[in-house]
């Protein structure tokens, strides 16, 4: 699921967005990932 999230954010924003967000603001990264997983499983 993490890889799918990374691929999607690379397409929406820019290459490396998820990795940069995870490094610079891990709390926001976790929240966005959790939101993505929730929406994906709905």
Secondary structure, DSSP 8 states (H G I E B T S, - for coil): -HHHHHHHHHHHS-TTHHHHHHHH-HHHHHHHHHHHHHHHH-
